[in-house]
Amino acid sequence: MVSVTARKIRDHGREHGSLGVGRVYAGYLISYPIVGRGMVIFRDPNGHRMVTTPVRRVLGAFDGDKLYVETENSVYQLTFRGEMQAAPQRAVASHAT
């Protein structure tokens, strides 16, 4: 999980103008964007999240502080605000024999 700010920088195929371009979404990215899947940013502890249409391509280096994600409808600039943290491991019950 990593703290991220996503800025919508382009809107594809909108007939009624560029609604939402420039909008900023701050939250936590659970996993890096994967082509063919929607990108999910959790925005607050109450479960609000931003879900995109499927990702078409990802531009930039994963070890950098910026990444560009093109989805079916939009392009987002992601700015990472911290290091990727491993998800907490679940405890595994062991049975003594």
C-alpha positions in Angstrom: 0.0 0.0 0.0 1.3 3.5 -0.9 0.1 7.0 -0.3 -0.6 8.6 -3.6 -2.1 11.7 -5.2 -3.8 11.2 -8.6 -4.5 14.2 -10.9 -6.8 13.6 -13.8 -5.0 15.3 -16.8 -7.0 14.1 -19.8 -10.5 12.9 -20.5 -11.0 10.7 -23.5 -14.2 10.8 -25.6 -16.4 13.1 -23.5 -19.0 14.8 -25.7 -19.8 17.4 -23.1 -16.4 18.8 -22.5 -13.6 18.0 -20.1 -15.5 17.5 -16.8 -13.2 16.5 -14.0 -9.9 17.4 -15.7 -7.5 18.8 -13.1 -9.4 17.0 -10.3 -7.2 15.6 -7.5 -7.8 12.3 -5.7 -5.6 11.7 -2.6 -5.6 8.4 -0.9 -3.9 4.9 -0.9 -3.1 2.7 -3.8 -3.3 -0.9 -2.7 -1.4 -2.3 -5.7 0.3 -0.8 -8.7 -2.0 -0.3 -11.8 -2.3 -3.4 -14.0 -3.3 -3.3 -17.7 -6.8 -4.6 -18.1 -8.0 -3.9 -14.6 -9.5 -0.9 -13.0 -7.3 1.2 -10.7 -8.6 1.7 -7.2 -7.6 4.5 -4.8 -9.0 4.3 -1.3 -9.7 7.8 -0.3 -10.7 7.6 3.4 -11.2 5.2 6.3 -15.0 5.0 5.7 -14.5 3.0 2.5 -14.9 5.8 -0.1 -12.8 4.9 -3.1 -12.1 6.1 -6.7 -12.3 3.3 -9.3 -11.3 3.9 -12.9 -12.2 2.1 -16.1 -9.7 -0.6 -17.1 -6.1 0.5 -17.5 -4.8 0.6 -21.0 -1.1 1.4 -20.3 1.3 2.6 -17.6 4.1 5.0 -18.4 7.1 5.8 -16.1 9.4 3.9 -13.9 7.9 2.1 -10.9 10.8 3.3 -8.8 10.2 7.0 -9.5 7.9 9.3 -7.7 5.6 9.9 -10.7 3.6 7.5 -12.9 1.2 8.1 -15.8 -1.8 5.8 -16.1 -4.0 5.8 -19.2 -7.5 4.2 -18.7 -10.2 3.7 -21.2 -11.7 7.1 -20.4 -8.9 9.2 -18.8 -5.2 9.8 -18.1 -4.0 10.2 -14.5 -0.7 11.5 -13.2 0.2 9.6 -10.0 2.5 11.2 -7.5 3.7 8.8 -4.8 4.1 10.3 -1.3 5.8 7.4 0.4 7.4 4.0 -0.1 5.3 0.9 -1.0 4.5 -0.9 2.3 3.8 -4.6 2.4 0.3 -5.6 3.3 0.1 -6.9 6.9 0.7 -10.7 6.9 -2.1 -12.8 8.2 -1.3 -15.1 11.1 -1.3 -18.7 10.1 -2.5 -21.2 12.8 -0.2 -24.1 13.3 -1.3 -27.4 14.6 1.1 -29.3 16.9 1.1 -33.0 16.3 
